[in-house]
């Protein structure tokens, strides 16, 4: 009864076509809705499951007019789906309640015109929770999926429940049927093939699963997504050395080099940190300077300076390092600041101004004062000004002003 009488704040905000074309207000409301459901889940997981289903029913109609070209609203909804699937799966719902939830969610998937919640189909087996319920849904969807993948032009076509069918077969443990069905797939897209790899892994054929995952890559498949799946298969099979050697570097790519390095080092704590960093640097030849921050964060200061000198490094990153270490490690800060000015003089960086030159100079000289090397570093800057390869006259003038 509580689940039907609770007043959800997000409910009135996610009316049909509730949002205009601007994506940011919608993104914020999606995040707030997920936060509200998560908060309820801590005290009442069943009620939270009901709220998650309600949100997934309402989100696509509410967002129909939002400009999705930037990808921000799509990413926000994808994250919401992932978070809410976990809440629905953990909810202590009886079979009848979960059946009702699945029917409501299935209707929402069928009505998803944009679509925003198609990711829900990929997780259908998890939402079913039990193998028995997943098997019933697999039976319901299997015939339509086979027809959609038929060789008969009059019968084949798009079916919004294709991945839901594959996910349900996997969750039901019907691995042979799943692999047989995938042989009918009209393309070798990883979006479908990942279920075959998971099925083979589930029956203890880890090496075969990896071969299956890597075979027949489609043009638009993500190498990182495939590497992540293969790495997980090998790790689950206890093949840590093979997982690292073959897939770890690609699988753990992240938004920054520092995050990439941390992800690999954390996942493989048995490996020497310096060796991991060296492997990543070797994996991206010609981009050594971009690993400066990762080496700095790992307190490999000499390595960081060597990397920053070898290929272009973001001057602002170097300037921040000069600022942050001016007192605690002035020798490192001095070199970081000098290299920042070097790359500024060579014209590297994005939308930089003379103010950035002055900032790098200021922090470097502060570090030099702390190290008792003011005259030496000032002389180095004078030499830099005299170099004939200084790319931008405005940068040169800024540095000349700083030295006067």
C-alpha angles and dihedrals in degrees: 000000000000090000092059098044100043114113111227115203092211093055096077091043095055101060119145109291090355094151131064126220097287110100101200098071089049092048090052093049091050090053091048092051092052090047090051092051092046091052091053090047091065091063104023115019093178092055089046090054090054090049092050091053091048092051093049089051093052106036102079098048089047093053100045095112097043118115104243097179094108092054093229097114092044091052091048092052092046090054090047091052091051092049095045095046087060091050093048092048093051095046112113093234123158120235095264093051093047091049089054091049092051092050091051092047092047090054089050091052091051091050094045099117102171087033113237105151101042086116086072089073090059089059098041094116090055092051090052088057097187126068090229094056092043090052092053090052091047089055090049094051103032099082094050092047091052091051091048089054094043122129088229108100090208092057106034125087145113119319119187091208098058097106090039088058093048092046092049092050090051094048090047091055092241092139100154092052090048093052091046091051092050090058086068094053112127091224140022091241115158088227086075103023093060089073091057091052090050092048092053091047090050091058092049100261098125098156092046089048091055092049089049091050094051097044124095099006113195122228096256098039116127112241089203093054091050092047091051092053093047092047091052092048092053094043091051088051092053094250097131098153092051092045091054097042096047108030117004098091094050096036097056100049111146140182094271133028090241092055090045091053093046092050094054095042092049094048092049105037091159090069124086110259094224091051091052091050092047090050092052092048091050089048091062105042115193093025100082094128091060089066093062095101093047091053091045093051089050088053091243090137099165090049091048092054092047090051093048090053096048102062134000115299126188106269092213091056089052092047091052089052090052090051096045096047101035091109106025098042108010094168091059092042091053093053092045091051094046091051090048090057091045093056091042089054090050091055099251124145135054127283092338124170138194087268088068089055091052091048093052091047093049096052093043093052090048089056090046090053090051090051095044091242102114098127093046094052093043088055090052090054092051089053089051092054091054095055112113094217095067099134105206124043090206090058091048093050091048091054092046089054091050091053096051 
